[in-house]
Amino acid sequence: MYYAREPGKINHMRYDTLAQMLTLGNIRAGNKMIVLETCAGLVLGAMMERMGGFGSIIQLYPGGGPVRAATACFGFPKSFLSGLYEFPLNKVDSLLQGTFSAEMLSPEPKDSALVEERNGTLEEKQASEQENEDSMVEAPESNHPEDQETVETISQDPEHTGPKERGSKKDYIQEKQRRQEEQRKRHLEAAALLSERNADGLIVASRFHPTPLLLSLLDFVAPSRPFVVYCQYKEPLLECYTKLRERGGVINLRLSETWLRNYQVLPDRSHPKLLMSGGGGYLLSGFTVAMDNLKADTSLKSNASTLESHKTEEPAAKKRKCLESDS
């Protein structure tokens, strides 16, 4: 439905491309997955449906909060949401550098809530005073007593409804603080899961450039695990491909594009449809491997030195033959 009506909200991702992402990413029950997507929660919902409520998913989101409009349309039970965590994207660098702390996720202080409450009461007082002034201006103009009675009732209504509105404002602030505290706890749990750096896979499908995202998020993935990156265009993925080859630590890199064509199936009139989708996006997939640069460098140097020694030294029999021929 999204692809047919509003493809821009899902970055023009076609449904067969989404199926390829789930297959290449090895999405299954019991996995610990990391996902970064700006497709209105469509990729997240597809992963949750494939995992069936078993395992954990850590969603990295840009901005103030995750967008899950499409995820809500799946109708998942509450048990599916227990394994879903979210973590802000702007805190990933601090987590990689080891400078992340719980204070960075602290909710708004209580002083701000008191300021909001005071602002709300001030606004209510100003509104009631303004209504009283309006009623005083309108009162001399009205000659009928009925109009005066209505004006008095209107001016008295805000005073009676004031405490109720103040109470609802306090309840709203308390509810907001409770939600912020719950969100902070979920963020800390997600940070603990990411710090283990043993995720079973990585899925990236965002409107941002994939190269810096993938190079930083691959550190959270365990070796011999798949990763999939989606992009509407091919050129960003080509740059990402070259950067990964230079960096190392990945194998089986593959840049692919799925091709889809619909068929009309009718008696004696089955044929491919003339109109077809021009493109459903591109996928860059691969597997992570462990990098041990120091051991690899020393082994390479030792191998190179042994090869050079074998090349420089000639067998004794060959030396004797060369000397006899010279003499």
Phi, psi and omega per residue, in radians:
M1 nan -0.751 3.117
Y2 -1.101 -0.740 -3.092
Y3 -1.191 -0.569 -3.110
A4 -1.375 -0.627 -3.022
R5 -1.799 -0.840 -3.075
E6 -2.326 1.235 -3.105
P7 -1.163 -0.394 3.136
G8 -1.123 -0.485 3.141
K9 -1.247 -0.399 3.139
I10 -1.980 0.410 3.103
N11 1.009 0.591 3.092
H12 1.003 0.657 3.104
M13 -1.492 2.160 -3.139
R14 -1.487 2.778 -3.022
Y15 -1.187 -0.563 3.088
D16 -1.246 -0.540 3.054
T17 -1.163 -0.684 3.080
L18 -1.095 -0.708 3.100
A19 -1.125 -0.680 3.084
Q20 -1.120 -0.653 3.107
M21 -1.095 -0.765 3.140
L22 -1.145 -0.607 -3.137
T23 -1.304 -0.820 -3.127
L24 -1.182 -0.540 3.116
G25 -1.412 -0.054 3.124
N26 0.960 0.854 3.136
I27 -1.322 2.079 -3.139
R28 -2.662 2.978 -3.102
A29 -1.152 2.459 3.097
G30 1.567 -0.039 -3.130
N31 -1.377 2.829 3.010
K32 -2.048 1.753 -2.958
M33 -1.911 2.641 3.011
I34 -2.047 2.274 -3.118
V35 -2.322 2.372 3.008
L36 -2.241 1.928 -3.062
E37 -2.525 2.571 3.046
T38 -2.161 0.819 -3.117
C39 -1.969 0.627 3.110
A40 1.072 0.402 3.118
G41 1.482 0.188 -3.119
L42 -1.219 -0.794 3.130
V43 -1.151 -0.698 3.101
L44 -1.075 -0.790 3.125
G45 -1.106 -0.678 3.109
A46 -1.140 -0.667 3.102
M47 -1.179 -0.720 3.127
M48 -1.124 -0.669 3.117
E49 -1.170 -0.695 3.129
R50 -1.186 -0.620 -3.111
M51 -1.409 -0.372 3.026
G52 1.206 0.454 3.126
G53 1.501 0.038 3.135
F54 -1.925 2.312 -3.092
G55 1.790 -2.947 -3.102
S56 -2.405 2.557 3.105
I57 -2.237 2.223 3.094
I58 -1.888 1.978 -3.128
Q59 -1.708 2.121 3.039
L60 -1.624 2.301 -3.041
Y61 -2.298 2.493 2.997
P62 -1.556 2.739 3.088
G63 1.478 -2.719 -3.041
G64 -1.406 -0.405 -3.106
G65 -2.990 2.839 -3.135
P66 -1.275 2.556 3.090
V67 -1.759 2.099 -3.072
R68 -2.321 0.776 3.140
A69 -1.157 -0.784 3.141
A70 -1.292 -0.523 3.127
T71 -1.131 -0.636 3.132
A72 -1.152 -0.436 -3.133
C73 -1.280 -0.274 3.120
F74 -1.259 -0.460 -3.130
G75 1.245 0.757 -3.122
F76 -1.267 2.561 3.033
P77 -1.283 3.000 -3.100
K78 -1.155 -0.462 3.131
S79 -1.121 -0.500 3.113
F80 -1.229 -0.537 -3.072
L81 -1.410 -0.203 -3.113
S82 -1.191 -0.516 3.139
G83 -1.675 0.240 -3.121
L84 -1.806 2.163 3.130
Y85 -2.150 2.739 3.072
E86 -2.321 2.635 -3.110
F87 -2.586 2.358 -3.109
P88 -1.211 2.464 -3.097
L89 -1.215 -0.519 -3.109
N90 -1.295 -0.102 3.092
K91 -1.770 0.039 -3.081
V92 -1.201 -0.709 -3.130
D93 -1.085 -0.738 3.104
S94 -1.139 -0.569 3.098
L95 -1.214 -0.648 3.118
L96 -1.230 -0.635 -3.112
Q97 -1.431 -0.161 3.139
G98 1.429 0.245 3.135
T99 -1.758 0.145 -3.113
F100 -1.301 2.437 3.115
S101 -2.474 2.861 -3.125
A102 -1.195 -0.410 -3.132
E103 -1.175 -0.421 -3.141
M104 -1.223 -0.337 3.141
L105 -1.869 0.239 -3.094
S106 -1.128 2.374 3.129
P107 -1.217 3.123 -3.139
E108 -1.101 2.426 -3.115
P109 -1.158 2.880 -3.118
K110 -1.197 -0.449 3.130
D111 -1.053 -0.687 3.120
S112 -1.124 -0.635 3.099
A113 -1.129 -0.695 3.089
L114 -1.146 -0.657 3.098
V115 -1.102 -0.728 3.109
E116 -1.088 -0.718 -3.133
E117 -1.116 -0.757 3.126
R118 -1.132 -0.701 3.101
N119 -1.079 -0.684 3.129
G120 -1.138 -0.730 3.122
T121 -1.174 -0.644 3.105
L122 -1.126 -0.712 3.110
E123 -1.110 -0.683 3.126
E124 -1.128 -0.731 3.127
K125 -1.123 -0.752 3.141
Q126 -1.110 -0.701 3.135
A127 -1.140 -0.737 3.141
S128 -1.158 -0.682 3.106
E129 -1.135 -0.684 3.117
Q130 -1.113 -0.700 3.122
E131 -1.172 -0.658 3.102
N132 -1.112 -0.723 3.108
E133 -1.112 -0.716 3.116
D134 -1.094 -0.704 -3.135
S135 -1.181 -0.640 3.105
M136 -1.164 -0.581 3.098
V137 -1.240 -0.665 -3.093
E138 -1.352 -0.416 -3.048
A139 -1.104 -0.820 -3.140
P140 -1.108 -0.508 -3.103
E141 -1.234 -0.448 -3.087
S142 -1.560 2.264 -3.133
N143 -1.690 -0.333 -3.071
H144 -1.535 2.491 3.120
P145 -1.167 -0.517 -3.138
E146 -1.091 -0.703 3.123
D147 -1.110 -0.660 3.123
Q148 -1.133 -0.696 3.117
E149 -1.109 -0.736 3.125
T150 -1.132 -0.671 3.112
V151 -1.121 -0.717 3.130
E152 -1.134 -0.711 3.130
T153 -1.156 -0.671 3.133
I154 -1.137 -0.712 -3.130
S155 -1.226 -0.448 -3.124
Q156 -1.493 -0.375 -3.086
D157 -1.053 -0.816 -3.127
P158 -1.058 -0.538 3.131
E159 -1.189 -0.651 3.137
H160 -1.296 -0.630 -3.107
T161 -1.476 -0.120 -3.109
G162 -1.051 -0.939 -3.128
P163 -1.032 -0.640 3.128
K164 -1.117 -0.760 3.137
E165 -1.149 -0.655 3.098
R166 -1.121 -0.695 3.107
G167 -1.117 -0.734 3.107
S168 -1.145 -0.584 3.095
K169 -1.134 -0.726 3.102
K170 -1.130 -0.737 3.106
D171 -1.076 -0.692 3.133
Y172 -1.118 -0.715 -3.139
I173 -1.178 -0.713 3.106
Q174 -1.126 -0.725 3.101
E175 -1.111 -0.677 3.106
K176 -1.122 -0.729 3.111
Q177 -1.134 -0.683 3.124
R178 -1.127 -0.719 3.112
R179 -1.156 -0.669 3.115
Q180 -1.135 -0.654 3.118
E181 -1.191 -0.714 3.082
E182 -1.113 -0.724 3.118
Q183 -1.118 -0.657 3.122
R184 -1.138 -0.709 3.106
K185 -1.119 -0.718 3.115
R186 -1.148 -0.624 3.101
H187 -1.144 -0.704 3.123
L188 -1.166 -0.665 3.086
E189 -1.135 -0.713 3.100
A190 -1.139 -0.676 3.101
A191 -1.113 -0.668 3.102
A192 -1.144 -0.697 3.108
L193 -1.160 -0.708 3.126
L194 -1.191 -0.603 -3.116
S195 -1.145 -0.389 3.090
E196 -1.191 -0.443 3.082
R197 0.963 0.783 3.115
N198 -2.341 0.684 -3.141
A199 -1.200 2.629 -3.108
D200 -1.570 -0.014 3.128
G201 3.051 2.871 -3.122
L202 -2.431 2.277 3.108
I203 -2.155 2.189 3.116
V204 -2.192 2.124 3.098
A205 -2.568 1.452 -3.052
S206 -2.331 2.963 3.103
R207 -1.478 -0.055 3.129
F208 -1.511 2.903 3.117
H209 -1.167 2.274 -2.987
P210 -1.348 -0.347 -3.003
T211 -1.099 -0.977 -3.137
P212 -1.139 -0.552 3.119
L213 -1.151 -0.835 -3.068
L214 -1.194 -0.711 -3.107
L215 -1.114 -0.556 3.126
S216 -1.487 -0.631 -3.066
L217 -1.394 -0.328 3.124
L218 -1.155 -0.342 3.107
D219 -1.194 -0.347 3.127
F220 -1.534 -0.101 -3.059
V221 -1.705 2.405 3.122
A222 -1.259 2.771 3.104
P223 -1.113 2.705 3.125
S224 1.053 0.718 3.109
R225 -2.192 2.598 -3.093
P226 -1.459 2.744 3.004
F227 -2.479 2.557 -3.108
V228 -2.369 2.333 3.118
V229 -2.177 2.237 3.097
Y230 -1.875 2.484 3.027
C231 -2.623 2.535 -3.134
Q232 -1.202 -0.474 -3.078
Y233 -2.026 2.773 -3.051
K234 -1.506 -0.589 -3.007
E235 -1.080 -0.756 3.077
P236 -1.067 -0.619 3.124
L237 -1.257 -0.536 3.056
L238 -1.135 -0.746 3.069
E239 -1.106 -0.713 3.101
C240 -1.110 -0.656 3.127
Y241 -1.075 -0.835 -3.133
T242 -1.153 -0.676 3.119
K243 -1.132 -0.670 3.120
L244 -1.183 -0.648 3.097
R245 -1.147 -0.639 3.093
E246 -1.242 -0.661 -3.105
R247 -1.247 -0.733 -3.060
G248 1.480 -3.089 -3.136
G249 1.439 0.125 3.116
V250 -2.398 2.648 3.093
I251 -2.391 2.921 3.058
N252 0.996 0.728 3.096
L253 -1.213 2.359 -3.119
R254 -2.583 2.229 3.082
L255 -1.865 2.083 -3.000
S256 -2.336 2.806 3.051
E257 -2.374 2.227 3.135
T258 -1.448 2.520 -3.106
W259 -2.072 2.203 -3.045
L260 -2.240 2.361 3.079
R261 -2.483 2.247 -3.134
N262 -1.496 2.593 -3.129
Y263 -2.107 2.501 2.996
Q264 -1.642 2.148 -3.103
V265 -2.003 1.809 3.097
L266 -2.441 2.751 3.117
P267 -1.028 2.100 3.116
D268 1.078 0.238 3.137
R269 -2.445 0.642 3.123
S270 -1.553 2.135 -3.126
H271 -2.814 2.787 3.066
P272 -1.144 2.531 3.118
K273 -1.266 2.558 -3.091
L274 -1.235 -0.619 3.128
L275 -1.662 2.260 -3.137
M276 -2.472 2.913 -3.112
S277 -1.253 2.366 -3.127
G278 -1.321 -0.472 3.131
G279 -3.118 2.548 -3.139
G280 -2.081 0.291 3.134
G281 1.766 3.057 -3.091
Y282 -2.182 2.644 -3.106
L283 -2.196 2.339 2.998
L284 -2.004 2.081 -3.067
S285 -2.233 2.782 3.113
G286 -3.133 -3.020 -3.130
F287 -2.258 2.535 3.098
T288 -1.520 2.588 3.051
V289 -2.333 2.763 -3.129
A290 -1.316 2.397 3.105
M291 -1.904 2.186 3.051
D292 -2.263 1.477 -2.962
N293 -1.170 -0.661 -3.063
L294 -1.145 -0.846 3.139
K295 -1.135 -0.680 -3.131
A296 -1.133 -0.708 -3.131
D297 -1.160 -0.770 -3.135
T298 -1.129 -0.708 3.130
S299 -1.155 -0.690 3.111
L300 -1.119 -0.733 3.138
K301 -1.126 -0.734 3.140
S302 -1.129 -0.716 3.110
N303 -1.120 -0.708 -3.136
A304 -1.152 -0.698 3.142
S305 -1.151 -0.700 3.116
T306 -1.145 -0.686 3.103
L307 -1.119 -0.724 3.125
E308 -1.132 -0.676 3.118
S309 -1.136 -0.681 3.114
H310 -1.163 -0.619 -3.130
K311 -1.236 -0.715 -3.075
T312 -1.262 -0.707 -3.111
E313 -1.437 2.309 3.114
E314 -1.847 2.686 3.132
P315 -1.078 2.695 -3.112
A316 -1.153 -0.668 -3.132
A317 -1.109 -0.681 3.138
K318 -1.171 -0.652 3.104
K319 -1.091 -0.745 -3.118
R320 -1.111 -0.724 -3.140
K321 -1.118 -0.712 3.138
C322 -1.137 -0.707 3.133
L323 -1.166 -0.739 3.125
E324 -1.076 -0.713 3.139
S325 -1.160 -0.622 3.130
D326 -1.206 -0.669 -3.121
S327 -1.269 nan nan
